[in-house]
Amino acid sequence: MKKYMSSHTVPAGAISPGQIDQIAAAAKQDPVVKPYKSFMNLSEGKIFCVMEAQDEAALAAWFQKMQMPCDSITAVEYEGECGMVHGA
C-alpha cells in the first residue's frame, strides 16, 4: 500500500472530536485503508490526513463512504520528521 496525504475543509466547528474518533475507529477496522497520521483544527474546519491505500481512487471512495469532504489527495514521495527526510 502507498501513503497519501489528504486535505479536508468542513464548516468550522461542524465536526466534533467524537465524530473524529468514530472515523478513526472505522479506518482502523477497514481493509481498504490504513490510518497513519492526522492533524486537525476543528474550530477552523481544517483536517489533514496521511493514510495508506492501494491507490488514490480507493482512498477517495473511502472518504466518500465516510461522508468526509475531501479537497485533495496526493501521493507521498518523501517523508520527513525532525529534519530527517527519506523516500516513502
N, C-alpha and C positions, 0 to 999 in steps of 0.2 A: 504494500500500500504506500501511496505517496502522501506527503504532507501538503496541506493547502492552508493559506491564510484567507479569512473571510472578514468582511466588514458589514455591519448591520446598523441601520438607523431606524429607531422606533420613536413614537412620540415620547417626549420627556416624562418620566415617571409612569409610563404605561405598563411596564413590566416590573413585577415585584421580585425581590430576592427568592421568594418561594417558587415562583414560576421558573426562574433560572435554575433552581435546584431540580425541578421536575424535568426540564430539558436536559440538564447534565446527567441525571439518572437514566433518562431514555437513551442518551448517547452511549453510556457505559454498557447498556444491555443490547445495543443494536449490532447486528453482524455486518452492516454495510459501512459504518463509520467507527472511528476510534477517537475519543477526545484526547487532546494533548495539552493545550493551554488556552485560557481565555482572559480577556481584560475587559472590564465593564465600567461604565459610568451611567448608571440607570437614571440618575436625576437629569442627565443631559441626553439620554436616549442613544448612547453610542456603545456598541459591543464589537469586539474584535476577537476572533477565534483562530486557533491553529488546530486543525484536525487532520486525521488520516482517512483516506478513502481510496477506492480503486481508481477513480477518475473524478474530474470536476463535475460531470453530469450526475454521478451518484451522490455527491455531496449536495449539489443544488436540489436534487429530488428529496433528500433527507430534510433539508431546511424547509422546503415547501410542505412536506408531510408534517413537520412540527409547527407550521404556520409562523415561521420566523422570517420576516422580510430580509432579503439579502441584497446588499448593494454591489458586492463584487466577491469573486473567488479567484485567487491567484496561487499558482503552484509555487512552493518554496524551493529555491535552488540552493541557497546558502542560509545557514543559521548561525547567529552569534549570541553569545552570552558573556557578560562581564569582560568584554573586549576581545574575546576569542571567537574567531569565525571559522566555520568549516562547511563543507558541502553537505547537503541534506541527505 
